[in-house]
Amino acid sequence: MSLAWTMVRHRFAAFAGTFVAIALGVALIAGAGTLFASSQPQVSERYEHSPVLVHSPSVGKGSDGYDDYRAWTPSEARALAVRLEQVPGVRAAVPDPSFYIQRVINGRATGDAEAAKAQGHAWSSVALGGYRTIMGAAPEKAGEVALRGVAPGSRVEVLTARGPETWTVTATVDAPGFFVADDEAQARAGGVRVIGLTGNPQAAVVRSVAGADGLVFAGGERTKLEEESVSRIRWLGAQLIIAMVVLGVFVAVFVVASTCALGAAQRRREIGLLRAIGATPGQVVRLMYAETVVVAVLGGAVGVPLGALVAPLLAPPLVDAGLEPAGFAVTAQPLVLTAAFLTGMLVALAGVWTAAHRSSRVPALDALRDAAVERRAMTVPRWIIGLLTAAGGAALTIALPSIPAMQQTTAALGAAMLLLVAAALLAPVVIVPLVRVVTWPWRRAATGMLVREGTLTGVRRVASTAAPVLLTVGFATLLTGTIATIEQATRIDETAKIPAAMIAAPDGTPGLSEAAVTRQPGDAPLVSDVLLTVGGKTLSYQATGKQGLRGVELSKDLTGRPAQVEVGFADGSTVRLPVTGTHDGPAELVDLPRGVLRQHNPDALTESVLLDGPAVAAAGMKVLTVRQYVDARIGVEGRIIDLFLIVLITLTVGYTGLAVANTLLMATAGRRAEFRALRLAGGGTGDVLRVTTGEALLSVAVGTVLGGGVATAALAGMKRATEHELKQVVDLVVPWGQTLTVVLACAVIAVVAAGAPVLRRQQAT
């Protein structure tokens, strides 16, 4: 280890690329891991003073893997609450119905639309959060409300599932949300899903009393009842954070491996000298491992505090982007920082593994060699893996027509990934003929000849520079092109499904109120979740309430269609309805009579109205063309996807720049003798810079051509798969502007990295 420390200390420039890659990788893992650990589900502020919560019973797992629950009817909730109040230590058992409400200011609904679905509460639930009444009296009848920050006696405009209303504020409270009389809240919400217990009850006793009528959550278990809108936001943020960590680890291994491989090639004579004085292959391997450990410790020592310092700075942007809930704060996570440090160590050792074992086979005679010509650019393992991935990608592409339509797009993306990896591995094979073709017009010019021959001589160097560019350009083109093509195809497909020219759509709300819908001419399906018992099995379905139906319509794909089904509604009631027909939609959808669905879910909202006449203005509603409506729906998810792409491509370009810069810095610094000979032959610093710039741009061009070519071919396959899935013609959309930005960034980094050692050498002399 002392020898390794000495080598690193005296030749740190040779290990600088590895150090930077590990430091940035550890910083990324530490920062993203801290964000992830800080963003775990939390007990809702509304239940802060309720140590035990009782939830309505589960009916089993749904198709999405999550539990499906049935609601209590108001009478069931009251009866269970009376039983729970008898448990020793329980001060109060409070049923907690919730309903949709938004405040209207200047004619527009305000606040977060998703969170508004559960902003209305019963007055008695104030005790569950330990909130205080600042002034005023409790609401006692319909039209009265308690609010935060509004003085008693004030009149406020609100929008509920019934429509726009004007309420009188009777109390000012320090609680978020709208609090109305208990009976009024129950009438608006329908069923009840949570009963909160105040005091200091024992969870085990509560479970024995609740029995099969409810699920008991105490202490930290209460985080499982986090509001759905908050959980969805946390889930989105978690996906981005996980993607950042996975990409950071993968690219860090790639950069470290590339750096170590090039460093080992440049130290071939040095390693040969060690072998000549008696070093065994095992000692060479251990030396390179030890050197890497030293660099990894130094990189981790820089990366861990860097990640810990940056993580809190990322919290506000994540909240603003809708990837973390309001109030999200980063907390100290020492275990995460330790794991990041150890991960950096493992990443470094994984990256150096191949180079270390290849170096152990260097013969002692290589200490006497001084030739710059690389004898073999491709190793046997690289040949094998490259050919296997190429064959796998080609086979998957050929097999696309025989793959089920719903899986073709995913299979096409997998084939493209395999082909890009194959292109990166087999790049040295393609570089020679490609360079000969590209440089043919300049083969007679002095600089062109030097660039051409220098590139053909240093195929490994060119491949090390081109490979990260190839992968970055390929992935950027593939991902952005795939998403743009699918979004365009989805727009066409969704627009074709809507049999109307104009649509009444929500405006800043999660849906349309009943008052807005009843005034509009056209079809207005109501949407709600229900429980269906079919064949003795109860599952959650998304129900659409439609006018004119006399019973239930199930998907035609559902086998064994019964004559009747048992439907469980949001108010907790269960009704047997006849099955009167089928629909063409997915199996998890069901159509019901609109009046029946509204009767059992007073809080349900309408997604849109397909207009067949002039629309009538209403609160929380706007009129759109079909194309505008589809664009708005796709745009909500599209903004999140675009944010994911920006982050991932930025990370990839950053690591690519690091790989390219490190490769060229090391390679240029190792060619001092070559450039000295060029100066002795009459060339100046400008000539050397033109040669290094030409070689750098040529390497970037090779990577761009290979990566862009493979990605474009893969996108063509993706287009065919999408057309087959949607059964319609789809235009291929390639965002060349974004790809060009990536290429220009790589080119600038390559030119600067290649020229910096030359200028530094010139200044030193």
ABEGO torsion letter per residue (X at the ends): XAAAAAAAAAAAAAAAAAAAAAAAAAAAAAAAAAAAAAABBBBBAAAAABABBBBBBBAEBBAAGBBBBBBBBAAAAAAAAAAAAABBGBABBBBBBBBBBBBBBGGBBBEBAAAAAAABBBAAAAAAAGBBBABEBBBABBGBBBBBGBBBGBBBBBBBAAEBBBBBBABBBABBEBBBBAAAAAAAAEBBABBBBBEBBBAAAAAAAAEAABBBBBEAAAAAABBAAAAAAAAAAAAAAAAAAAAAAAAAAAAAAAAAAAAAAAAAAAAAAAAAAGBBAAAAAAAAAAAAAAAAAAAAAAAAAAAAAAAAAAAAAAAAAGABBBGBBBBBBAAAAAAAAAAAAAAAAAAAAAAAAAAAABBAAAAABABABBABABBAAAAAAAAAAAAAAAAAAAAAAABBAAAAAAAAAAAAAAAAAAAAAAAAAAAAAAAAAAAAAAAABAAAAAAAAAAAABAAAAAAAAAAAAAAAAAAAAAAAAAAAAAAAAAAAAAAABBBABBBBBBGBABBBAAAAAABBEBBBBBBBBBBBBGGBBBBBBBBBBBGBABBBBBAABBGBBABBBBBBAAGBBBBBBBAEBBABBAABBBBBAAAAAAABAABBBABBBBABBBBBBBGBBBBBAAAAAAAAAAAAAAAAAAAAAAAAAAAAAAAAAAAAAAAAAAAAAAAAAAAAAAAAGBBAAAAAAAAAAAAAAAAAAAAAAAAAAAAAAAAAAAAAAAAAAGBBBBBBBBAAAAAAAAAAAAAAAAAAAAAAAAAAAAAX
